[in-house]
Each structure stands twice: as structure tokens, then as C-alpha cells.
């Protein structure tokens, strides 16, 4: 990677940006005036292109950098391409991840490896690729990861997902401790039950396990667990991500903050 010429403008990369929370984060950071690089798997190229056109209408630059962040060298390639297009990297939002509903006794070694390969290995590779670029630039930066409510408490039927997100929380703390000397802050956001395609899949499997109709599991957990009484929308978390990406959070690092409507109180 080459060291770009510093500008007063800022550039953010969002992984897992094709839909859900990732797409909402890209829109919010564009509204905040950041140029954005949009990443997801190559088969999501059309959705990424549409999102890039949308955010460019807000007066910022956008580039699409597809790639698998769980593969060795994948995030390094993504960062190199976005820097060649946009000149620098100031904010990395490592949002890509998957979920799967299975009782632990049914989780295979392959299930385990896939979950941790994407959610934790991919996070590690993305964090370190971003950190290397930011250190080379020499002016710090913001690294922001997607954890979850389950990084703080278990959730039945999501054991290997829970393990991956507890790992993200630990990785975030360790990265924050190691990279503070470079002016890099590292924090994570922890959503709860969010109305996204990921939670549609969780709802479908929970409904099967509990003998419910599709949609009833989400409604059940919303009514029983969420103090504010409604399911979370992507927009409910992006304001916090905007804060983490802004200078207002310069003295905050190593935190994994729950934004869940009042499910878990710490």
C-alpha cells in the first residue's frame, strides 16, 4: 500500500454493505460527509452499485470494492483498491457477518469453522488490514466492529454465533490496547433483535424449533424482552456508529456498546 496525500476529507469503508445495517451505515456516513467504499461478496455487486449511486447523489464519492473478507489477503486487497480510488482510509466499519440457529449438539465442526471464519477471522483480517493502512498514513483512524447483544449474554440456539461475537468483543479490546499509540480507536456496536434479513432467518428457524408461525418468534421476543416495545430497525444503531466514526468519540476506545432497546442492562 502507498501512503496517500492527506486531505481534510475523510473516507470510510463498510463491509457487508449490500443490505441491512451495513447499507444503512453507508447512507448515514455519506450524510455525515464521508466518502465511502462499499464492500460485500462479489455476488452482491448489483446491490453495491445501486447503493453507490444512491450515496453519490448526496454529494460524496463512492467506490465499490467487492471481496470475501474472510479469505487471507481479502481485506488487504479491499483496502488497497479503495485507497487507489479514494486516496486514504480514515474509518473502517467491519460489519460483515452471518448467523445460524442450531442447538449446540447439532453444530458440526464445519458449522463452527464457517461461523468463526466469517464473523471472527474475517473481523481480525479486516481490523489488521485497516490498522496497517492507518499506521502507514500516520494520523490515526477509527476502526468499528459489528458485535452483538450476544457478545454480553448468551442466547439459546445461537451458541456458535455467540462464541464468535464474544470473540469480536475480546479482539476489539485487545486491538484498542495495542493500537492506541498510533492514534487508532477501536470500538464495537452491539445491536439486539433487528428487523433485517439476518433476523428473518433466525426467526424462521426459531419458529420451527418452537412450533410457531413465521414472524411469531420475532414478535414473541420483542414483546418479552425489549423494554421499548418494538423491534429494532437498522436506523436505531447507525446514529451510534456515526458517533464512533466522528471526532466526538476520540477519547473512547475498547468498548462494545449495547444498542438494543433495553434487553440487557449493564
Steps between C-alpha positions, in 0.01 A plus 500: 500500500614851431468793733244740348510876512311619805180696446251651742232271356441161657447155349313209654481137394197291593511121464175308462352812344259346250202490738376536855703689756801529269304683231343729760843582643628590153207735447551668838874548459439647155250741659776588748718599202735202488597344169420129512641173370238226490593135548308177488533167324543516120150360439362814670655730238168626365375601843833671572487691173146618575605614848805680361280692256263589785767636733676689222178698455577645844813666367766253615719263306437126516683197372403132497763251618352148503692220666484228764635647822535156658767394251869559573600816316139591423477807723852610399387498137180689587698767685757533220226546239303755700816702572586501130151636427438734793853579616490401869319308773381675815214281624457125465160356589539124515134411475497174298372193680262205499269328747365146527248347738594156633520339842861440594460122479412537132784740412755319285869578479428643156223723641738621770783573257274689260349714777829595660671523161269778385405671826832486685778414255353747251482764772864439597615522138297817441615668821867430425479603134345830604750553781800445271369764258421748777842453660665560164299818454620616840197689626292242685154382408182331613438126489144394581379142522163328499455306821157423642291492814618137521858621551376580853250221571416159351198428283366144462536339156773747400798348680761519224378848403530603866856364512595698190364826642662452840819462295433827319463673836835365621672579172368856514639551850842359411527697176406818686775440755766428238416772248424793731862613464431552130195719566263224388183443701326162481142455617201279422124543481270231640150495348218289640206356309511687170246492217745390231534197267734339756231507767243371249715186474535477877123541537432225247713244684383604847143464379574145384657410834222654708200403286417856398398664175752715307522840667367377832843435649610858430174628647537278807853614578411862429210492746683303768848652484510852352419772753418756232240261360596483135746321281821683418547660158841549337456874545495450877868406506649711221494819707732334749727381219505857370617611845774236505616618158508865606755707696247508787611147594875569491539419872302176483669169415473130579124513561225269371182698560153348506229676298205264541194693619542382858550123495822474696604753764866529606 
